[in-house]
Amino acid sequence: MDEQAEVVGEPRAEAGPALDRRAELSEFLRSRRARLKPEDVGLPDFGRHRRVPGLRREELAQLAGVSVAYYTRLEQGNGRNVSAEVLDAIARALRLTDAEHAHLTHLAKPKAHKKKPSTRPQQARTSLHQLLDALDGVPAYIVGRRSEILAWNRMAAAVFGDWAELPQQERNWARLVFLRPDYHDLFVDWEQKAIDIVCHLRYDAGCHPDDPRLSALVGELSVKSEDFRRLWATHDVKEKSHGLKLMRHPLVGDLALLYESFKLADDGEQVMVAYHAEPGSASAEALRLLASWGTDATRAGTTAPRR
């Protein structure tokens, strides 16, 4: 088994206070309402002097078919006894995506947890490590809750850096993207990568608002990164998906890599992400070159062997 694809345990970090679910619900609804204008939803706009940037509460309530008082209570964080039908109507009125709809449901109707959040380490099972090793020439890794990197293969280390050299607590996408200048240089569109990370963390926070380690991570990043504070305040959410990442690798130059995300069937909190280049492209050739260098092709502070 590749040394990079090792089992990564839970980092020891100070626990933070649980996120305030009522406040999260309130701010999320306000932020979604603020991004809509009356003309966006087929309502007349009476007058230019509106006191709110987006829809008024009464306009949103009208669209959702609920009373203004009922919606006001919900937006103030009181989601107790709200029905799934009402949440569906509000989601439609707010034009929520599927991920945003799920996030709203998590905040308004949290699942009852009889036990405290598990303190057991997250880890990828042995067969997944073997699968990663078998993906020859394909950068791939498994990410868990709180954006923690649980396992990876040799090609992922060649593209993104040798995470085996980092302390366990630093093997975390949020910390890498917001606190490491070399990762700022790696992604051509760093802003979009940062947005993606924050959106994933927000979604995680909606599913697990009582996770003290997630709260501690959010608190740490809020203190250390102005960019994180700015993006966290948007309340945007989404799940991992697929797309294109443009990178500027210090050894092989520009890379255009397509990525796909696969949620594990028996553990929805773990996702495998795999990258590939268009066949015959310069990026595909660059990946082959990185594969030939192997573990020497690390990103920061290394020099590739001369050929």
Secondary structure, DSSP 8 states (H G I E B T S, - for coil): --TTS---------------HHHHHHHHHHHHHHT--GGGGT-----S--SSSS--HHHHHHHHTS-HHHHHHHHTT--TT--HHHHHHHHHHTT--HHHHHHHHHHHS----SS----S-----HHHHHHHHHSTT--EEEE-GGGBEEEE-HHHHHHH--GGGS-GGG-BHHHHHHH-HHHHHHBTTHHHHHHHHHHHHHHHHHH-TT-HHHHHHHHHHHHH-HHHHHHHTT--------EEEEEEETTTEEEEEEEEEEEETTEEEEEEEEEE--TTSHHHHHHHHHHHHGGG--SSS------
